[in-house]
């Protein structure tokens, strides 16, 4: 399968603190990979480097066949990496189409600094994205502030489909959701899998990990300590790597 994202020796230091060291990681088209580890293991640091939120200390990042140096998350988004962070980054006072196209509005025409937005096109694109991902939002014109946590999460996920992302990253997408809302988000992830869209899932939920992904990459103390095929491992073995009870004997280029 074609490689979508690859990192070589990706490293991040904060002063004297080593948050990420020599992370070799690969994800291929159509593959779903879970990143797991304790708090402070380096998972979020890794994502911040590949999405341009922070600048790496050392190493290389390759995306869609080319070495990249994203200067910020907008550049990563424009290249095709869509990330659903835990805080969602949604504007509560805006409706669904306005949130999906915030900063990337469709314009009917523009004269200098003045423009007329194409609200009809943005609504139609929003509905198409919801259908593609299986997102269920009763009224897309409702402000985000009137929606449940699950609906908000679904809006953030629909945003990834709107712009035909080449890679979706989800950081603990169901951590604050109830059982029914969690099931809806997991069904959306399965729909992305069925459509052949690659996804990186950061999760502490071992049941969720083993239900949804192809591979499990374990971070511990800033290092990748295991790269495991889901069908050839177990939740117990993954936990052993997370806690350090099992060594780094199963590490290959993730």
MOSULFEN-V450156 format. One record per residue. OMEGA is omega in radians with two decimals (NA if undefined). D_CENTER is the distance of its C-alpha to the mean C-alpha in whole Angstrom. Layout:
OMEGA_D_CENTER / OMEGA_D_CENTER
This chain:
-3.11_20 / 3.12_19 / 3.11_17 / -3.12_14 / 3.09_12 / 3.02_15 / 3.10_16 / 3.09_19 / -3.10_21 / -3.00_18 / 3.08_20 / 3.06_19 / 2.99_23 / -3.03_23 / 3.13_27 / -3.11_28 / 3.13_25 / -3.08_23 / -3.12_20 / -3.06_18 / 2.97_21 / -3.11_21 / 3.04_18 / -3.01_18 / 3.09_15 / 2.96_15 / -3.06_12 / -3.11_14 / 3.13_14 / -3.07_14 / 3.01_13 / -3.05_11 / 3.06_10 / 2.98_10 / -3.08_11 / 3.14_13 / 3.10_16 / 3.01_18 / -3.13_18 / -3.10_18 / -3.14_17 / -3.08_15 / -3.10_12 / 3.07_11 / 3.11_13 / -3.12_12 / 3.14_8 / 3.12_11 / -3.05_13 / 3.12_11 / 3.07_9 / 3.09_13 / 3.06_13 / 3.12_16 / -3.10_18 / 3.02_18 / -3.11_22 / 3.10_22 / -3.09_21 / 3.07_19 / 3.09_16 / 3.12_17 / 3.11_14 / 3.04_16 / -3.09_19 / 3.00_20 / -3.06_20 / 3.09_18 / -3.09_18 / 3.13_16 / 3.12_18 / -3.10_15 / 3.12_12 / 3.09_14 / 3.11_15 / 3.11_12 / -3.13_11 / 3.11_15 / 3.09_14 / 3.07_11 / 3.11_8 / -3.08_6 / 3.04_4 / -3.14_5 / -3.13_7 / -3.11_10 / 3.02_13 / 3.11_11 / 3.10_13 / 3.09_15 / -3.01_19 / -3.04_21 / -3.13_24 / 3.11_23 / -3.03_22 / 3.13_19 / -3.14_20 / 3.10_21 / -3.11_18 / -3.05_16 / 3.14_18 / -3.10_18 / 3.14_19 / -3.06_19 / 3.02_22 / -3.07_24 / 3.03_28 / 3.06_31 / -3.08_33 / 3.04_33 / -3.12_36 / -3.13_35 / -3.07_34 / -3.14_34 / 3.07_32 / -3.07_32 / 3.13_29 / -3.09_28 / -3.14_27 / -3.14_28 / 3.14_26 / 3.09_23 / -3.12_24 / 3.12_24 / 3.10_21 / 3.12_19 / 3.12_21 / 3.13_20 / 3.11_17 / 3.13_17 / -3.11_20 / -3.07_17 / -3.07_14 / 3.11_17 / -3.13_16 / 3.10_20 / -3.04_21 / -3.10_25 / -3.07_25 / 3.14_23 / 3.06_25 / 3.02_25 / 3.13_24 / -3.11_21 / -3.13_23 / -3.03_25 / 3.09_22 / 3.11_21 / 3.13_18 / 3.12_17 / 3.09_17 / 3.13_15 / 3.13_12 / 3.08_13 / 3.13_14 / 3.12_10 / 3.11_9 / 3.12_12 / 3.14_12 / -3.13_9 / -3.08_12 / -3.03_14 / 2.99_14 / -3.09_14 / 3.08_10 / 3.11_11 / 3.08_7 / 3.08_4 / 3.11_1 / -3.11_3 / -3.14_6 / -3.00_9 / -3.09_9 / -3.02_13 / -3.06_14 / -3.04_16 / 3.05_17 / -3.04_20 / -3.10_21 / -3.13_21 / 3.08_18 / 3.14_16 / -3.14_18 / 3.13_17 / 3.13_13 / 3.07_13 / 3.09_16 / 3.11_13 / 3.10_11 / 3.10_14 / 3.09_15 / 3.11_12 / -3.13_13 / -3.14_17 / 3.07_16 / -3.09_15 / -3.11_12 / -3.08_10 / 2.97_6 / -3.12_5 / 3.01_6 / -3.05_8 / 2.98_11 / -3.05_15 / -3.04_16 / 3.08_17 / 3.14_19 / 3.14_15 / -3.06_14 / 3.06_17 / -2.85_17 / -2.95_14 / 3.09_13 / -3.10_15 / 3.11_15 / 3.11_15 / -3.05_15 / 3.03_16 / 3.04_16 / 3.11_20 / 3.05_21 / -3.12_19 / 2.92_20 / -3.06_18 / 3.11_21 / 3.05_20 / -2.91_18 / 2.99_19 / -3.02_20 / -3.07_19 / -3.12_22 / 3.13_24 / -3.12_23 / 3.07_24 / -3.13_22 / 3.13_25 / 3.12_25 / 3.12_21 / 3.10_22 / 3.08_25 / -3.13_23 / -3.07_21 / -3.11_24 / 3.12_26 / 3.09_28 / -3.04_28 / -3.05_28 / -3.06_26 / -3.07_28 / -3.06_25 / 2.92_23 / 3.11_22 / -3.04_20 / NA_17
